[in-house]
């Protein structure tokens, strides 16, 4: 490589590192105009295209670079990254494997392959590559964080996970992701005194801070506020808002303030009815209000749920529309007859990260659903047409009410849930709805990844809702014991 080409390439790389993408692209293209097969320029322009959304274009350029210089491990590593972005996971795994064959000490390759192996359900191999990455780069915070989560969620090594979280506090003390993850880890283990403060680090994450609907008001920290207005607002999804809503009455009593509760628009009608007659106003979050102080729902636990003994309530506080509930109750009872219980069913989570671990294929439930003493009502959101058709092939029918869209009309979902004798569901919003309505519920819970922190590690009970009982997997991704138990004992 001539000195002039090398200088042009160094300048383009400097622009790339500074995220000056247009200048970097122009620089790489200038190098290639003079030397079309310059491998580094082909590779880095491919990486730039991949990083800016042109994954196919990036892949093509990286492949050209590999054709010129086939034994460069980093080229194969970035080839894998582009393949992942295109959904070509098997080819990505082969590319990472080739990169590590070329350079067994390629730490980033071990880290990326570990993440891919974890997503493919091979936690043992993923652990091995995370640990190799950390032997090569002990300060690799992302690898240490992901290994800690893997050990906790999939390999049931809580002591190992805690060791890595301890090290993360030393090597990346200001990294919000790791601190928040440790908070969730501690909360899941019942360590509320340390878990809640660590969970507060989520607000230092720039991406999370975009959810701040606190209107710039001072944070409430548990003090009495007689003759004042306290804004409490839901920062997370509908299910989480219902869960944290179990603390709202405690917040009202402790503060002595008039409450303004701000929730997502789909929950406004349900919350307004449930708190009607009290000194509480319910609005859509983001609505300007005159208040003295504020607190996000997820931060109430640090004030109101600091130990097991603070979970003394039953978790029942929602009130469904009585007329709609009664109409549905009569309708379902007419269809079910007097000898069958009416039980709702939800089997699938749409969570993009862990939904597959939380969900159970509907046909696997067929033996439990075949009970002659149960009339099943679909409470699954989304398009269920094909799944219900496949289930009918197993001789099982589930009533699906197209008039209730549980994605858009949570007030109708509440009325439907309240009309049931019970519910069977994986961990979705409807479980929180049923728990807060006091409907008997069997929660079908995965072991390992997919178990959210607020569901306990062991036992059949829930700290948050007394009407929810848990059936959990004996082994990760194995629902057979859950189906067998449900076949014997649905909720009533």
KEVOKE-915702 format. One record per residue: x, y, z of N, C-alpha, C in turn. Coordinates in steps of 0.02 Angstrom, whole numbers, plus 50000, padded with zeros to 5 digits. Layout:
% KEVOKE-915702
XYZXYZXYZ ...
This chain:
% KEVOKE-915702
500434994050000500005000050000500455006250000 500325010749952500725016849949500565021350009 501035025950022500935030350079500335034950069 500215036950007499635041349995498985037650007 498945031349984498345027249997498265026250072 498815024750106498775023650179498535029850215 498755035650193498535041850225497795043050213 497565041750152496855042550136496435037850179 496675031750188496305026850227496275028850300 496835031350327496845033550397496355039150408 496315043850361495845049350367495125047050365 494975042250321494295039550316494105035950381 494585032250409494455028650472494315033650528 494695039150529494585044350581493875047150575 493645048450514492965050850504492455045550527 492605039350512492155033750531492095033450607 492665033750641492665033350714492305039250746 492315045050712491965050950737491235051150716 491005045750684490315045150659490155050450606 490665052650571490565057150514490495052750452 489905049950444489815044450398489905046550325 489645052350306489705054450237490445055450218 490825058550262491535059650248491915053050246 491745048450291492075041950292491935038150228 491305038150207491125034650145491505037550085 491525044150082491885047350026492625045450028 492905045050087493605043250093493745036150070 493325031350092493415024450071493325023749996 492825027249969492695026849897493275029849857 493585035049885494165038049851494745033149848 494845029549902495375024349903495225019049850 494595016849847494415011449801494425013849728 494325020349718494385022949649495095022249623 495565022849669496275022149649496515014949653 496225011049698496445004149707495834999849721 495484997549670494824994349678494824988149722 495394984849729495414978749770495784979849836 495764986049860496084987349925495644984249980 495874978950011495454974850055495194978750115 495614982750147495394986450206494844991450189 494914994850132494404999750112493754996150095 493794990450060493184986650045492834984450109 493244981850155492964979450219492644985050259 493004990550267492754995950310492154999550278 492155000250212491565003150180490974998450188 491094991950186490564987050199490304987650270 490754988350318490554989250388490134995550395 490355001050364489995007350368489285006650339 489225003350281488565002450252488124998250297 488414992950325488024988650370487784992650431 488234996750459488065000650519487525005950504 487475008250443487005013550426486375010750391 486275004150394485645001250372485654997750306 486184998450267486224994950203486584988350214 486224983550243486544977250263486754973150202 486334972950151486504969150091487114972150056 487124978750050487704982050019488334981050059 488264981350125488844980250168489104973150162 488644968350160488844961250153489234960150089 488984963050034489314962049970490034964649971 490144970450001490814973350004491274969250049 491014966950106491434962850151491614956350117 491154953450079491314947350042491864948649990 491854954549959492394956249912493064956849948 493034959750009493654960350047493934953550065 493504948950084493724942250102494004938550041 493714939849981493984936749921494704938949908 494854945149926495534947849918495994945449974 495734945350035496154943750094495754938950138 495754932450121495304927650153495484925750224 496074927250247496294924850312496284930150367 495884935350358495834940650409495224939350453 495334937750516494794935750561494264941150568 494484947450573494004952850583493524953650525 493764952050464493324952350406492744947350415 492914941350436492404936250445491934937950503 492204941150554491784943350610491274948450588 491484953250547491014958350523490554955650469 490784950550432490334947050387489754944050426 489924941050482489404937950525488904943250549 489144949150567488704954450591488204956450537 488434957050475487994958850420487494953150406 487724947050410487274941350400486734941050453 486924942650515486414942750569485884947950555 486094953750532485614959150517485134957150462 485334952450419484914950050365484524943850384 484584941750447484224935850471484524929250450 485134929350426485464923150403485914920450459 485574918050511485924916450573486404910450567 486204905350531486654899550524487294901450488 487244905650436487844907850402488264912350447 487934916350488488294920550535488694916350584 488394911050609488744906750656489354903650622 489284901550559489854898750523490404903950513 490204910250501490694915550491491074917050556 490724917150612491064918150676491544912350690 491304906250676491734900450687492364900850645 492294902950582492884903750539493354909150565 493074914550590493484919950618493914917350675 493604913150718493974910550776494464905050757 494334901650702494834896950677495454900750654 495354906450623495914910550599496274913850657 495904915850708496214919350765495854917250829 496094911950862495774909650924495764914850980 496174920050973496204925251025495804931551004 495344930650959494914936150935494344937050985 494454941451034493984942051091493284944051068 493244948851022492584951051000492214945550964 492584941250929492274935550897491974930650947 492334929351001492064924951054491444928051085 491464934651096490884938051126490274937651081 490374939151017489804939150971489534932050960 489984927250955489744920350947489364918051009 489594920151068489234918451129488524921151129 488444927351108487774930251104487334926351056 487614924250999487224920550950487044913650976 487514910451008487374903851037486834904251091 486864909551130486354910351182485664911151150 485614915151097484974916151065484724909751032 485174905251015484994898850984484874893451036 484884895151100484714890251151485274885651171 485894887751165486464883651187486854887551240 486584887851301486904891951353487594889351375 487694882851371488334880051393488894882351347 488784881751281489284884151233489364891651238 488804895251247488844902551254489274904451313 489184901051368489594902451428490344901551412 490504896351377491204894951362491504900651322 491144903251274491424908651232491424915351269 490924916651311490954922651352491574922451397 491704916751428492274916151474492934916851436 492954914251375493574915051336493674922451318 493144925851300493204933051285493464936851345 493234934951405493444938451465494154936751486 494384930751470495084929251483495534933451439 495294934851378495694938851332495624946351347 495024948451368494894955451383494494955951448 494824955651505494464955751570494034961951580 494184967451544493804973651552493204974051504 493054968751469492504968751420491844968651458 491564974551470490974975151513490364971651484 490264972351418489674969251388489694961651395 490284958751385490344951451392490214949451464 490464953351512490354951551583489624952251602 489304957551577488584958451592488174952751562 488304951051499487914945851466488044938951498 488654937851520488794931551555488434931251621 488424936851658488054936951721487324935251710 487014938251659486314936851644486214929651623 486674926951583486624919951562486664915251622 487144916451666487214912151725486584912251768 486294918251775485694918751816485084915751782 484964917951720484334916251688484304909151660 484874906551637484844900051603485234894451637 485734896051677486134890751707486054890351782 485604894351810485434894051881486064894451925 486524898551905487144899751944487114906851971 486724907752024486634914452051487274917152082 487664912752114488294914952144488774917452090 488814913752034489234915951979489004922551950 488354923251942488084929551916488264935351962 488194934352028488354939652074489094941552072 489524936552062490234938052056490374942751997 490044941551941490164945751883489844952651892 489264953051925488984959651939489444963551986 489744960152034490224963452080490814966352040 491064962451992491624964851952491414970651907 490804970351882490564975751840490534982351877 490364982151941490354988351980491054991351986 491574987251979492264989651982492504992251914 492344988551860492624990351795492174995251756 491524995251771491064999851736490555002551786 490805006351836490355008451891489795013151869 489875016451812489375021251790488955018751731 489005012251716488635009551659487935007751681 487425011451659486745010351684486465003351669 486635000551612486344994051593486534988751644 487174988451662487394983351709487104984551778 487074990851799486814992251866486064990551870 485694992151817484984990551816484874982951814 485284979351774485224972151772485364968951839 485854971751875485974969151942485374970551987 485064976251978484464977752017483914972652005 483794970951942483284965951925483474959151955 484114957451950484364951151978484234950852053 484384956252088484274956352161483534956352178 483134959952141482414959952154482124952952144 482344949552092482094942852079482254938052136 482804939352171482994935252228482704937552294 482284942852292481974945252353482404950152392 482954952552364483384957452398483144964352379 482594966452410482274972752391482684978752414 482994978252472483364983952499483924986252451 484264981452419484794983152372484544983252300 484024979452286483784978852217483474985252191 483034988352230482704994352206483185000052191 483675001652235484145007052218484535005652154 484734999352144485094997652083484644998352022 484004996652030483524997151975483425004451953 483545009051999483465016151982483975018551930 484505014651920485005016551869484715016651799 484115013851789483815014051723483725021151698 483635025851745483515032751725484155036151700 484735033051708485345035851681485485033251610 485075028651587485145026151519484785031051472 485145034051425484835039151381484215036451345 484225030151324483645027351289483035026951336 483155025051398482605024351445482345031151467 482795035951471482595042551496482075045851450 482025043551388481525046251343480815044851368 480745040051414480085038351440479865043051496 480255047951513480125052051572479535056651560 478975055051593478375059251591478275062951658 478825064051694478775067151759478705074751758 478685077651699478555084851689479055089351725 479645086551740480155090551772480035092151845 479545088751875479375090051945479865086451992 479925088852054480355085352102480115078252115 480585073752130480415066752142480145065952213 479585062452220479325060552286479735054752313 479935055252375480355050052406480035046952467 479385047952476479035044652530478795049352585 478935055652579478755060452631478005061952630 477745064252687477045066352691476955072852651 476385073252616476245079052573475515081252580 475285082152640474595084152650474445090652613 473835091052585473615096952548474035098452486 474345093152458474745093952397474495088952345 474755089652284474575085052229475195081152209 475135074552206475685070152188475515066652123 475955067552073475875064252008476245057552009 475885052151997476185045551990476045043151919 476575041051884476495039651813476835033151793 476495029651747476745023151723477245023951667 477845021251678478375022151628478435016251581 478145010551597478265004451559477625002151524 477594995751505477024993251468476404992451511 475854990551479475214990151514475234985251572 475534979351561475564974451615475954976951675 476514980151661476924982851715476564988451752 476184992551715475814997951748475274995051795 474964989551774474464986351817474814983451878 475384980251868475764977351924475944982751975 476274987951952476484993251998475884997052026 475324996651990474724999952016474474997052082 474704991152100474524988252165474794992452223 475264997052208475565001252261475255008152265 474795009752221474545016652217474155018652280 473755014152305473375015852366473845016852425 474365012852429474865013752483475205020552476 475345022552414475655029152403475185034652425 474545033852411474065039052432474045039652508 474035033852542474015034152615474645037052644 475225034952618475855037252648475975044652634 475795046952575475925053952558475395058652587 474785056152595474235060552615474035065552562 474295064652501474175069552448473585067452405 473345072152366472875070652313473285067952254 473075062352226473455059152174473205060952105 473675061852060473525061651988473905055651961 473545050851933473845044851906473845045351830 474435044851800474505045451728474715038651699 474285035851658474415029251628474335029751553 474525024351518474445024551445473705024951428 473525027951371472825029251355472365023251360 472615017251343472185011351345471955009551415 472295012151466472125010551535471725015951571 471635021651539471335027351574470635025651600 470205022951557469515021651578469495016551635 469895011351631469905006151683470155008951749 470695012751748470955015651810470485020851838 470175024851795469715030051819469125026751856 468855021451829468305018051863468535014951929 469135012051928469375008551987469535013152045 469705019452031469855024352083469305029552091 468725028352060468175033052066467945033552139 467755039552160467525040452228468075042052278 468695041652256469255043452299469565049952273 470035052552310470345058852291470905057652240 470715054552184471195052552133470935054652065 471365057652025471205059351956471635055051910 471345052351857471705048151810471725051651742 472335052051714472425055351649472895051051606 472915052451542473405049251498474095052051513 474605047751515475275050251532475505055251480 475875060151504476075065751462475615071651467 475025070751497474545076251504474825081351553 474855087751535475085092851583474625093151644 474905092951703474525093451765474895098051813 474525101051859474815105051912474925100551972 475555099151989475715094752044476325097252081 476395094952143476955097052185477565092652175 477455086152165477995081352157477745075552113 478215071252095478045065652050478465059552067 478225053852044478615047652051478385042751997 478845039751960478645034551913478425028251950 477965024551920477705018551951478265013751974 478755012651929479275007751943479735009752000 479695016052022480115018252078479735018152144 479095016552143478715016252206478955010552251 479215005152220479434999552261479985001252309 480425005852290480975007852335480715011252398 480095013752394479775017052451479305012452488 478935008352450478365004752478478434997152481 478944994352449479034987052448479764985352461 479984987052521480684986052539480834979452572 480314975552587480414968852617479804964652602 479864958152616479304953552604478684955652641 478774958352701478184960052742477794965852713 478094969652666477734975152635477224972652583 477264966252565476794963452517476214960252554 475854964252592475324961452635474644961452601 474564965452548473904966052516473764960252469 473164960252442472954954952397473074956652323 473264962852310473384964852241472764966252201 472174966252233471544967252197471334974552203 471324978052147471124985052150470754987352087 470764983452033470414985451973469674983651974 469284987551940468554986551938468334986951865 468094981151839467864980851770467184984151763 467004985851701466344988551687465814983251702 465364984751748464894979751773464414977251720 464154981851679463674979851628463984975351575 464594977251553464914973151502465124966451531 465364966451593465544960151626464944955551632 464374958251653463784954151662463534951451595 463554955651543463334953351477463764947551453 464424948151459464864942851438464794936651481 464694937651545464614932051591463994927951571 463454931351557462844927851537462934924351469 463274927751424463394924851357463814918451362 464364918851400464794912951406464454907351444 464064909151495463714904051534463204900451491 462874904151446462384901051401462734896151355 463314897851330463684893451285463984887451322 464214888651383464554883451421464074878451452 463484880651468463024876451506463184876551580 462804872951618462874873151691463424868651717 463684864051676464154859051701464884860751686 464994866151649465684867851631465894874551660 466504874951683466794881251704467024885251643 467004891751648467214896151594467914898851611 468404896951571469094898651587469434901651526 469764907251536470124910651483470804907451470 471074908651411471704905651392472124910551350 472764911251369473244915051330473904911251331 474204910151274474764905551269475394908551237 475354914651214475914917351176476084924451198 476734925851204476974932651219477284935651156 477154942051146477444945551089478094949151106 478374948051165478994951351184479544949451135 479864954451104480344952951051480974949751077 481134950651141481754947951169481664941051199 481144940251240481064933851276480394930651264 480014933251216479344930551204479344923151187 479834920851148479854913851130479944909351191 480314911751242480424907851302479794907651346 479404913051343478804913451384478214909651354 478224908751289477644906051253477644898451251 477044895651241476974888451234476554887151171 476784882851126476374881251067475684878751088 475174881451058474494879951079474344872551075 474594869151024474434862051016474734857851073 475274860251104475554856551162475054856351220 474624861351223474134861751277473524857351264 473484854251205472874850551186472654845551239 473104841551269472864836651319472514840051378 472764845851400472444849251456471804852751434 471784855051372471194858651348470614853951331 470754847451327470234842651309469774840951367 469864843951425469434842451482468704843851465 468254839251479467544840351462467194845251508 467504846951565467174851251614467364858551608 467704860451553467934867351544467724869951476 467454876051476467314879851415467854885151410 468264884651358468844888951352468674895251311 468914900951335468824907351301469514910151282 469614911651220470254914351196470364921451222 470914922451257471124929251277471804931051248 471994927451195472634928751162472574934551114 473034939451120473024945051073473354942951007 473224946850956473514945550890473084940650850 473334938950791472974934450746473064927250770 472514924050787472544917250814472194912250767 472014914450708471604910250663471934903550648 472564903650629472894897450610472994892850671 473174895750728473274891750787472634888250810 472074891950809471444888950829471234883550779 471384884550715471234879450665471634873050679 472274873750693472694867950708472444864350771 472214868250820471974865150882471334861050869 470914863550825470314859750809470484852950779 471064852550746471294846050721471454841150776 471544843750837471654839450896470994838250933 470444840250903469794839150934469614844050989 469944849850990469814854851043469614861451011 469084864451036468854870951012468884876051068 469084882151050469114887651097468674893251070 468254896051113467824901551091468244907851083 468194910951025468554917151011468054922650997 468064927951036467594933451030467914939050989 467754939750925468074944850883467894951950903 467384952750944467184959550964467664962451016 468084958251046468554960651098469264960451070 469544966251061470234966951038470664968751098 470994963751125471374964851186472004968951175 472184970251113472754974651100472564981951107 471954983651086471764990751084471264992751138 470874988051164470334989651211470434985751276 470854988551320470994985051383470404985351431 469954990151423469364990351465468914984451449 468834982851384468454976951364468794970551387 469464970351384469824964551409469694963551483 469674968951521469534968451593468844965551605 468354967851567467674965251576467644957951558 467974956051504467994948951485468324944751538 468884947151564469254943351616468834942651679 468504947951698468084947751758467484943151750 467284941851687466714937451674466884930151679 467524928551686467754921551685467744918551755 467724911851757467834908251819468574907651836 468994908251786469704907651796470084909051733 470744909051738471184910451681471784905851683 472004903551624472634900051615473034904151565 473644906051583474014910451538474764910151551 475144911251498475854912751506475904920051530 476514922351542476604928951572476484934451521 475874937251522475694942751478475274947651519 475054952951486474644958051520474024955151552 473724950051521473084947451547473174944351617 473774941751632473894939051700473864944651751 474174950251736474144956051781473424958551787 473074958551732472374960651733471974956151779 472054949551771471674944851812471874945351885 472524946151899472744946751969472454952852002 472444958451966472194964751994471434964751999 471094960251961470374959551967470174954052017 470664950152040470514944752087470254938452055 470384937451990470144931451954470644925851966 470424919851986470884914151996471274912751932 471924912251938472354911851879472904906651889 473024902651837473604898351834474094901551786 474664903651812475194906551771475674900951750 475774900251684476234895151657476904898551648 477384896651689478004900451695478614896451670 479034899551628479644896051607480164895851662 480624891351656481194891051701481784894151664 482134898551697482704901851665482474907951628 482754908951569482614915051531481874915251513 481574921051523480854921751511480464922751575 480764920951632480424922251697480594929351718 480104933651715480214940651735480314941051811 480674946151832480914946351901480364946351953 479774948751937479254949351988478884942852001 479014937651959478754930951975479274927252015 479094923952070479594921052115479974915252085 480574913952113480994908452089480704901652106 480334901152160480074894752182479394895852215 479024890352223478374890752255477824892352206 477214891252228476634892152185476304898952192 476494902852241476164909252254476504915152222 476154920752220476414927052195476394932252250 476934936152257476944941452306476444946952289 476324947952225475954953752202475204952552200 474994946452183474274944952175474104938352210 473634938552255473474932352291473044927552250 472754929852195472344925352154472744921652101 473394923052096473814919952045474224914352076 474164908352048474594902752068475004900652008 475584897652021476084896651969476204889351956 476204887551892476454881051868477094882551829 477654879751850478284881451817478614875351785 479004876651735479374871351701479844867851749 479924861351740480434857651778481124858951749 481154859751683481774861151648481644866551595 482154870651579482054875851529481784873051463 481294876451436480994874851371480634868251369 480474865451427480104859051430479444860351467 478894860451429478244861951456477854855751478 478144849751472477764843651482477474843151553 477864844851603477624844451672477074849551685 477124855351654476614860551661475954858151631 475994855251571475384852751538475064847251580 475474842751606475204837251646474864839851709 475174844751742474874847551803474234851351787 474234854951732473634858651712473064853951693 473234848351664472734843351645472354840851706 472714840451762472424838051824472064843451863 472284849751855472044854851903472024861751871 471524863351829471454870151804471194874751858 471234881351850471014885951903470264885851911 470034887351971469314887751984469194892552042 
